[in-house]
Amino acid sequence: MLSLAACANKNVGYRPGCPTVAIVRDASSVGVPGANGQLSYTAVMPNIEGRCEYSEKGVTMTEDLRVGASTGPAYAGGPLPLTYFVAVTDADRKVLTKQTYNVTLDVSSGSGGSVERLTQFIPLDPVVDGRYYEVLVGFQLTPEQLEANVRFNTKPLAPPAAK
């Protein structure tokens, strides 16, 4: 009888973990050239913070994503529209959902930023722990922009200069 009681109460006090929230390194920034090779703008995602809340049907994720940008000499002026994505992956890193969102930054002073509040619901069986899922965000880049970021992020560090 004791073992049956223990089985019936095995989830008492159990608290599943939250899914991982992360910014994809190679999609965390974008630099856009303008006329004559001068910079139009750069945009970055420096930080994301997330929290979760479980229900009987799954887990609701709420994140605060920081987005910032600064303009260069080739920027044409006006508000700066940016597109970013939010993807949810499972334990096998299979993409379950991916959505794109738009944010427009006021860069009239040469730079600007925003904190975007994001919410995703991940349907999960009550016995599944959400910590094996991921919420990934990044700028929606062209293939050329992504390739440039990959090249930049994998460039070897220069050796220290000889004294």
Secondary structure, DSSP 8 states (H G I E B T S, - for coil): -HHHHHHHTTTTT------EEEE-GGGSEEEEE-GGG-EEEEEEEEEEEEEEEEETTEEEEEEEEEEEEEE-TT---S-EEEEEEEEEE-TT--EEEEEEEEEEE--TTSEEEEEEEEEEEEE--TT--GGG-EEEEEE---HHHHHHHHHHHH---------
